[in-house]
Amino acid sequence: MKDIYFPWTKTDTKPLVLKDFFEYLHNTFTTPRKIPISADLFGMVTTAYDDMGIGQVLENALPYFDYVAPMVYPLYYSPAFQGYKNPAQYPYEIIHYAIGEEVAPAKMTLSNPRKLRPRLQYFDLGTDYGSVEVRKQIQATYDVGLNSWML
C-alpha cells in the first residue's frame, strides 16, 4: 500500500487526496442536491494514529459524509491485537475497543458521534460466526453509546 502512486498530484499526501475527494463528493451530492452520502472505511481507522499507508483518516471523512461505516470486523485485527491471540474469537471486546468510549468519541470531537455506523462481522472467517457472535458485536456497539450498525 505504501507504494501506491497518485500521478495527478506531485506533492499532496494520500490523506489529503482522499480528504479533497470526500469534500468533492459532499459538494457535488449533499450540499446542492440534498442527497445523503456515506463511506465505508477500513476498520482500523478508529484506532490508528496515522493513515496506515492507505490514506484513510477517520477525521478527514466525518465532516463530509452523513454516515461513516468503519468495517471493524474482528477478523481484520492481527494476532496479539489488544493481547488476543485470535481477535476474531473476541467479538464484544474487539468492537468495544475499536469504537469504544476512549477511541472513536475522542476522534469525533468536531462531528456528531451518531454519524459513526460500524459494519460488523456476520460471516465465518477467522472463526465460526453465528448469532451469538453477531449479538455480542451489536451489544458492544450499544454499550459505547452508538445506536446504529450494519452487517
N, C-alpha and C positions, 0 to 999 in steps of 0.2 A: 504493500500500500504506500510505503514512503516514496516509491519511485514514480507514482502517478504524476503525469505532467499535464499542466493546463496550458496549451500552446497560445491561447489568446491573451494571456497575461504574462508580463515579464517579471513583475515584482510582487504581485499580490499573493498572499498565502492561501492555502486551501480553505481555512476557516473564513477568510474574508471573501473569497469567491463564492462560497456557499451562502454566507450571510447576504451578499448582494443578490444572489439568486432568490433567496427567501423573500427579500424585500421586493424584488421584481414580481414574484407571484402574488404577494399581498397587494401591491399597487395595481396589478392587472385584474385580479379577480375580486378581492374582498372590498377594497375601497370604492371603485366605481360601480361595480355590479352587485355588491352585497352577496356574493357567493361565498359561503363558508369553505375554508380550506383546512386541511390537516396534513401532518407529515409523520411518517414512521421514521424513527431514528434507531441506530444501534443502541441496545440497552445499556451499555456501559457509559453512555453519555451522562448518566445520573451520578456516577461515581468517579469518573475520570477528571483529572485536573488539566488535561490538555485535549487536543483533538484526536489523539490516538493514531495520528498519521493519516486519518481519513477525512479530516476537515469538519467533522460533525461536532458542534459545541451546543449544548442544550440552551445556554443563554442567548445564543445567536438565532435560535429558531423560535423561541417563545414569543417574542414581540410580533411575529409576522403570521402566525397561524392561530386559528380558533382552537385547535386541539393539537397536541403533540403526543405521539404514542411511542415511547421508548419500548423496544422489544426486549423486555427484561426476562427472557426465557432462562430459567436456571441452568439449562444445558450449555448456555453460552459462556458461563463463567468457568475459568480454568481451575484445574485441580489445585487445591490448597487456598482458593479464594476464601477469605474470611476464616481460614482454618478448616474448611470442609474438604475431605479427600475427594468426594464427588458431589459438587454443589447441586447437581440435578436431583439428588436424593433429599434435599432440604428446601422444598418449595416455599414454605412460610418464611423461613429465616432469610433466604436469599432475596425474596421480594421485599420483605420488611426492611432489609438493609438497603436494597437498591433504590427504593423510593421512600425510604424512611424519614422520620422526623428530623434527623440531623443532616440528611443528604439533599434530597430534592427541594424542600422548602427554602433552604439556605441559598440555593441556586436560582430560586424564583422570586427573589425579593422585589423585582421590578415587574412582576407579572401576576396573573391570577392563578393560584395553585389548582383551581378546578380545570385549567387547561390541560393538565397532565392526565393522560388517559392511557395507562400502561397496557401493552399487549402481553398477555400471559400465555404460558406454555400449556397446550392441551394435547400434545402428541408425544408418542414414545420416541425418545432419543436420549441416550444418556442413562435412562432408567425407565421403568414402566410408569406411565402416567394415566391415571384413571380419575374418577370423580373426586376421590379423597384428595389427591394432589392438586387438582384444579381448585377445589374449595379452599384449601389452605392458602393458595395464592390470592384468591379473592378476599379471604378474611384478612390477610396481611395488607392488602390494598385499603380496605376499610379501616383497619387499625391505625394506619398512618394518616388518616384524615381525608383520603380521596374517596369520591363516590362513584367513579366510573372506571371501566376497564373494558378490554376487548380480548376475545380469544381468536 
